[in-house]
Amino acid sequence: MQEIPPRSGTAFTLDRGQRLTVIDPQGEQVADLLAFARADIDEVISSGRTLDYLSRIYLTAPDPIYSNRSNILLRIVEDTVGRHDFLLTPCSRDTFRIIYGDEQPHRGCFGNLAEALAPYGIVPDRIPVAFNLFMNVPVDGTTGELKVLPPLSKAGDRIVLEAETDLIIGLTACSALQSNNGSFKPIHYQID
C-alpha cells in the first residue's frame, strides 16, 4: 500500500491487466486521476468522449473510461462510493486565485500532476480534465449549476480500475478545501 500525503501527487506506470485500487483512508478526500497511453502520450483519458458514449455524468462499475481517440484506457471494476466527478479540471494556482481569492495560492492538483508527470515527458499543457475520484459535484437539472459538495466517501471506501492498455497514471490527494469538506487528508493506493 502506498500513501499520497495531503495536497500532493505522484505518477507511476500501470501495465495492461493490472488493477489500481484507490482508497480514501479517512473519508471525504478527493483524488484526481489521469491516465495516458504509454505507447503515445498524446492519447489521454477524455471526459468528453466518456460522458458522450455513456450518456451520463456519474460513472461506477463496470463503466469504461475512454481516451480522446475513443479507446478504452481503464475500466471501473469495483466502486464502494458510486459518486465521482468527470466535469471539473484539476485545481490550480489559478483556481485558488480566482475562486478563493488567495494572494499566494497553492499549486493545486494541476501543479502536483505537472511535477509528477514531467519525468514521463508529459508537459502541463497535456493535462486534461481529471477523473476526480470521490468528488461530489451535483448538477441542477433546471439551471445546470454545478455545486461542489462534501464527498460521499467514508473511511476505507475504494474504487478499483483495471488497465486496458499500458498506461502512465497521475494521482493526487486533492488540494482544494471545498472539494474535501474543509480539510486535507492522504490517499492510499495499491497496484495488483
Stockholm file with secondary structure:
# STOCKHOLM 1.0

chainA/1-192         MQEIPPRSGTAFTLDRGQRLTVIDPQGEQVADLLAFARADIDEVISSGRTLDYLSRIYLTAPDPIYSNRSNILLRIVEDTVGRHDFLLTPCSRDTFRIIYGDEQPHRGCFGNLAEALAPYGIVPDRIPVAFNLFMNVPVDGTTGELKVLPPLSKAGDRIVLEAETDLIIGLTACSALQSNNGSFKPIHYQID
#=GR chainA/1-192 SS CEEECTTEEEEEEECTTCEEEEEESSBSCCEEEEEEETTCTTCBBCHHHHHHHHTSSCCCTTCEEEBTTSCEEEEEEEESSCCCBCSSCCCCHHHHHHTSCCSSCCCHHHHHHHHHHGGGTCCGGGCCCCEEETCBCCBCTTTCCBCCBCCCCBTTEEEEEEESSCEEEEEEECCCTGGGTTCCCCEEEEEC
#=GC SS_cons         CEEECTTEEEEEEECTTCEEEEEESSBSCCEEEEEEETTCTTCBBCHHHHHHHHTSSCCCTTCEEEBTTSCEEEEEEEESSCCCBCSSCCCCHHHHHHTSCCSSCCCHHHHHHHHHHGGGTCCGGGCCCCEEETCBCCBCTTTCCBCCBCCCCBTTEEEEEEESSCEEEEEEECCCTGGGTTCCCCEEEEEC
//
